[in-house]
Every structure is written in structure tokens, then in C-alpha cells.
Amino acid sequence: MSKALTKAKGFKKSKSGTYLSIATTAFGALGVAKQAKKARTEHDTLRLIDAAVSAAAIVTGLAILYRELKRLGDDDVLLG
């Protein structure tokens, strides 16, 4: 396996990969906000509950990614 391919596989465990994961997860919050707004205007309780559960999943995911980012510290895969 080439060195470049090894680095690419380790991207998910790098600071850059974690920042990218945080950004994409936060971007998903926009869709949930739209869903919640639409559910409120249509008075759809089931969709509002779905949006609340999805928002909780996003918050949990961001917390896990933040913890992983703190754990990475200086031993970044892509730097060395």
C-alpha cells in the first residue's frame, strides 16, 4: 500500500478529518431547522418530534466529534 493511500485512510482520524466531520454534521442542522420550521407552520406534531430527535442526534454527534478532536492533540496522522 502506498504512503499516500495510507494517509488517505488515516484522514478520518486526523484533525482535518474531524473538522470536516464537524462541518458536515453542523450543515445537517440546517435541514433539521427547515424541517422544524415547516412542521410548526403545518402544526404537524409527528414531524416536529422527528426534528427534535434529529436535533438531539446532531448535538450528540457534535459532542462526540469535539471530544475526539480534543483527544487527537498533537499526534495528528497527516502531520507525521
Buried (B, 14 or more C-beta within 10 A) or exposed (E): EEEEEEEEEEEEBBBEBBEBBBEEBEEBBEEBEEBBEEBEEEEBEEBBEBBBEBBEEBEEBBEEBEEBBEEBEEEBBEEE
